[in-house]
Amino acid sequence: MTTGSARDRVITVEVEPGGALRDLRIEEAALRLGPQELSRRILGLVERATAQASRRLELDDADSLGLGTSAELAEAIEETTPETWRVQ
C-alpha cells in the first residue's frame, strides 16, 4: 500500500493517495496551540503527505508497468513526440 506521511514537532499524519487519512497522532503539547493553529497545521501536514503519497504511487505504477522512473518516462515521451506536434 502506498502512503505518505508528514510530521511537525507535535503532530503526525499518514494518508493514502488522494488524501484519505489513515493515521493522526497529536501529542499533548499540540493542544496548547489552540483550535485555529491546530487545524491549520493538521491540514498543512495532510496536504504535504498527500503529495508525497501521490508521487510514490506514480513512481510505483511506472515501475510496476516497466516504464522506469519519471525522468526516464519523460525522456521516452519526448523522444517519441512527432516534430509536427512541437511548438515552433
VOGU-3710 file (C-alpha; in Angstrom, 3 decimals, decimal comma):
1> mttgsardrv> 0,000/0,000/0,000  1,284/3,452/-0,903  1,060/6,106/1,777  2,622/9,436/2,608  3,428/10,874/5,995  4,334/14,249/7,405  5,314/15,367/10,873  5,941/18,543/12,707  7,053/18,694/16,314  3,721/17,662/17,826
11> itvevepgga> 1,508/16,260/15,047  1,967/13,294/12,697  -0,316/12,274/9,829  -0,353/9,343/7,417  -2,522/9,434/4,304  -3,268/7,441/1,181  -3,043/8,985/-2,300  -5,968/11,358/-2,647  -5,771/12,388/1,000  -7,661/9,629/2,832
21> lrdlrieeaa> -6,410/9,897/6,409  -5,005/6,612/7,735  -3,462/7,836/10,978  -3,347/11,038/13,019  -1,226/11,429/16,133  -1,462/14,551/18,262  0,864/14,999/21,209  -0,350/16,728/24,365  1,708/19,830/23,580  -0,277/20,351/20,353
31> lrlgpqelsr> -3,416/21,021/22,364  -1,835/24,263/23,599  -1,722/25,594/20,025  -5,415/26,469/20,061  -8,058/25,249/17,636  -7,185/27,571/14,732  -3,455/26,783/14,721  -4,003/23,080/15,361  -6,366/22,747/12,411  -4,049/24,814/10,168
41> rilglverat> -1,113/22,536/10,972  -3,104/19,337/10,506  -4,392/20,465/7,108  -0,899/21,513/6,017  0,549/18,155/7,042  -2,238/16,274/5,251  -1,556/18,308/2,105  2,183/17,514/2,193  1,618/13,842/2,984  -0,955/13,555/0,179
51> aqasrrleld> 1,512/14,996/-2,343  4,142/12,528/-1,131  1,744/9,571/-1,376  0,662/10,605/-4,869  4,282/10,888/-6,062  5,050/7,464/-4,619  2,009/5,976/-6,332  3,060/7,449/-9,688  6,558/6,010/-9,304  5,211/2,631/-8,142
61> dadslglgts> 2,818/2,477/-11,112  5,519/3,396/-13,610  7,886/0,845/-12,101  5,295/-1,950/-11,994  4,452/-1,317/-15,650  8,129/-1,431/-16,580  8,130/2,230/-17,566  11,104/3,225/-15,432  11,446/6,360/-13,361  9,571/9,592/-14,010
71> aelaeaieet> 12,686/11,096/-15,609  13,150/8,076/-17,859  9,455/8,129/-18,773  9,559/11,858/-19,570  12,612/11,329/-21,773  10,923/8,448/-23,617  7,835/10,567/-24,223  9,963/13,440/-25,502  11,816/11,150/-27,914  8,590/9,784/-29,398
81> tpetwrvq> 6,775/13,102/-29,818  6,476/13,931/-33,530  8,088/17,191/-34,638  4,755/18,351/-36,066  3,286/18,340/-32,524  6,015/20,573/-31,129  5,604/24,298/-30,642  7,631/26,118/-33,281
//
